[in-house]
């Protein structure tokens, strides 16, 4: 399984959505069940899966599917593999 597949899988599980929903419009403003609890569940699952520890600013600004990939990229997660 690729890193992108793992990343998508976490979003699908946390937010109970199909993969087709995961695009540039998938963000906290437009997803009804993206609240503080799901946000923390998402962050924890991503940290566990990718072996990273997000800085506080990254947790606060991790507000969307594509933005999350950019943030993880700064931690060395390469989604092109």
N, C-alpha and C positions, 0 to 999 in steps of 0.2 A: 504494500500500500504506500502510495506517495505521501509526501508531507501535505500537499494540498488536499488529498483525499481525507487524511486524518483531520486536518483543519475543518473541512466541510462537515465531516462526520460529527465533530463536536458541536458545531452550530446547529446541525439537524437535530441532534439529541437534546440539547439545552432548550431550543426554541420550538421543537416539535414541528419542523417545516420540511418541505421537500427541497432538494438541491436546487431546483429551478428558481426558488425564491432568493437564493444567495447571490446577490449582485450589488452594484454600487448604490442601490436604493435600500439595501438592508442595513438600517441603522436605528439607533435608539429612538429617534423621533418618529419613525414610521412603523415600528414594530410594537404592537400593543402590549405584548407580554415581556418587553425588555424593561425590567424594573431593577431595583438595587440588588435583589436576591439573585435574579438570573444573571445579572452583570458579574457578581462575585463568583457564581458557579462557573460562568464562562472563563473568567480569569484563572480560577483555580484549575480547571480542566486543561486549559492551554499551558499553564506553567508545568503541570504534571506531564503532559504529553511531550512537550518540547524541551523540558529540562532547563527552563529559564525562571528567573525571578524578576518580575516586572517592577520597575521603579514606580513610585506613587504617581508621578505625572502621567506615565503611560497608562496606568489603570484609570485615571480620571478622564483621559482623552481617548480611550479605546471605545469609540462610539459607533463603530460600523464594521461591516464585514471586510471591505477593502482596506480601511484604515488599520485594522488589526493585522493584516498581512504586512503592511508597511512597518508597523511597530515591531512585529516579530522579525522582520528582515534586519532591523538594527541590532537584534540579538543573535544574528548569525543564522537564522532559519532561512534557507534557500528553497523557495517554492518552485523553482524551475527544474529541480531534480526529479 
